[in-house]
Amino acid sequence: MVARGTVDCWRCGKPIEPGTDWDLGHSDDRTETRGPEHARQCNRSTAGQTNRR
């Protein structure tokens, strides 16, 4: 579904474009898997931030 571009990022709500990098996101305390999210914009760039969805 992500490869087809039919999935929205769970963190920001914007579409994940086909061919872009994505990660399987977790809750901030890492106890739950949440869903696909943009790799750089939403997952890897949020490390250490506290204002998350």
Backbone as CSV, one residue per row, in Angstrom:
resi,resn,N_x,N_y,N_z,CA_x,CA_y,CA_z,C_x,C_y,C_z
1,MET,0.817,-1.190,0.000,0.000,0.000,0.000,0.868,1.264,0.000
2,VAL,1.947,1.238,0.787,2.841,2.403,0.805,3.459,2.596,-0.574
3,ALA,3.878,1.518,-1.208,4.500,1.605,-2.528,3.550,2.179,-3.575
4,ARG,2.254,1.971,-3.388,1.254,2.515,-4.319,0.891,3.959,-3.998
5,GLY,1.313,4.455,-2.842,1.000,5.826,-2.466,-0.383,6.004,-1.872
6,THR,-0.920,4.935,-1.280,-2.271,5.010,-0.735,-2.300,5.076,0.790
7,VAL,-1.148,5.375,1.402,-1.061,5.415,2.858,-0.641,6.810,3.312
8,ASP,-1.294,7.290,4.357,-0.906,8.562,4.969,0.003,8.275,6.162
9,CYS,0.911,9.184,6.397,1.815,9.109,7.547,0.986,9.218,8.832
10,TRP,1.201,8.336,9.773,0.408,8.363,11.009,0.773,9.586,11.838
11,ARG,1.984,10.106,11.697,2.422,11.219,12.544,1.930,12.572,12.037
12,CYS,2.043,12.837,10.729,1.654,14.158,10.213,0.355,14.140,9.418
13,GLY,-0.079,12.949,8.996,-1.329,12.834,8.260,-1.234,13.088,6.769
14,LYS,-0.043,13.421,6.281,0.143,13.675,4.850,0.479,12.370,4.128
15,PRO,0.168,12.288,2.826,0.457,11.071,2.067,1.956,10.767,2.005
16,ILE,2.266,9.492,1.981,3.641,9.057,1.736,3.721,8.767,0.249
17,GLU,4.492,9.567,-0.451,4.583,9.460,-1.903,5.306,8.176,-2.312
18,PRO,4.849,7.546,-3.392,5.517,6.337,-3.875,7.002,6.592,-4.148
19,GLY,7.836,5.650,-3.751,9.268,5.745,-4.002,10.047,6.516,-2.955
20,THR,9.367,7.127,-1.975,10.091,7.843,-0.928,10.373,6.910,0.238
21,ASP,11.376,7.266,1.019,11.727,6.454,2.182,10.661,6.594,3.259
22,TRP,10.365,5.481,3.925,9.423,5.510,5.037,9.879,4.517,6.093
23,ASP,9.426,4.726,7.294,9.747,3.843,8.414,8.457,3.395,9.071
24,LEU,8.522,2.295,9.786,7.400,1.859,10.588,7.514,2.573,11.927
25,GLY,6.616,3.514,12.166,6.707,4.351,13.359,6.161,3.692,14.609
26,HIS,6.684,4.143,15.733,6.270,3.646,17.045,5.783,4.808,17.896
27,SER,5.057,4.490,18.955,4.667,5.516,19.912,5.932,6.121,20.514
28,ASP,5.781,7.299,21.092,6.951,7.991,21.631,7.663,7.192,22.715
29,ASP,6.927,6.380,23.455,7.579,5.554,24.475,7.996,4.186,23.923
30,ARG,7.774,3.999,22.607,8.184,2.811,21.869,7.509,1.524,22.349
31,THR,6.340,1.646,22.965,5.626,0.458,23.430,4.612,-0.041,22.410
32,GLU,4.284,0.789,21.400,3.293,0.410,20.398,3.771,0.756,19.003
33,THR,3.478,-0.112,18.057,3.708,0.192,16.650,2.521,1.009,16.171
34,ARG,2.780,2.147,15.519,1.702,3.035,15.095,1.374,2.905,13.616
35,GLY,2.398,2.855,12.756,2.151,2.738,11.330,3.229,3.417,10.524
36,PRO,3.091,3.382,9.209,4.082,3.996,8.346,4.179,5.500,8.581
37,GLU,5.387,6.037,8.471,5.595,7.476,8.571,6.772,7.887,7.710
38,HIS,6.800,9.147,7.312,7.906,9.671,6.509,9.207,9.438,7.275
39,ALA,10.199,8.917,6.598,11.449,8.551,7.273,12.160,9.772,7.851
40,ARG,12.458,10.733,7.023,13.256,11.877,7.488,12.413,12.950,8.156
41,GLN,11.303,13.302,7.551,10.504,14.419,8.038,9.808,14.117,9.363
42,CYS,9.385,12.893,9.547,8.534,12.589,10.699,9.133,11.601,11.695
43,ASN,9.928,10.665,11.243,10.455,9.667,12.166,11.830,10.062,12.668
44,ARG,12.791,10.084,11.811,14.175,10.299,12.238,14.428,11.719,12.711
45,SER,13.638,12.680,12.255,13.843,14.064,12.683,13.180,14.355,14.019
46,THR,12.376,13.423,14.542,11.674,13.680,15.800,12.433,13.215,17.021
47,ALA,13.560,12.590,16.837,14.332,12.094,17.985,14.658,13.252,18.924
48,GLY,14.288,13.102,20.163,14.574,14.120,21.159,13.548,15.225,21.251
49,GLN,12.556,15.238,20.392,11.513,16.269,20.457,10.366,15.764,21.318
50,THR,9.655,16.682,21.959,8.555,16.264,22.808,7.196,16.592,22.244
51,ASN,7.100,17.473,21.248,5.819,17.858,20.674,5.490,16.961,19.488
52,ARG,4.999,15.774,19.783,4.680,14.801,18.744,3.227,14.424,18.812
53,ARG,2.688,13.954,17.719,1.298,13.530,17.622,1.062,12.248,18.361
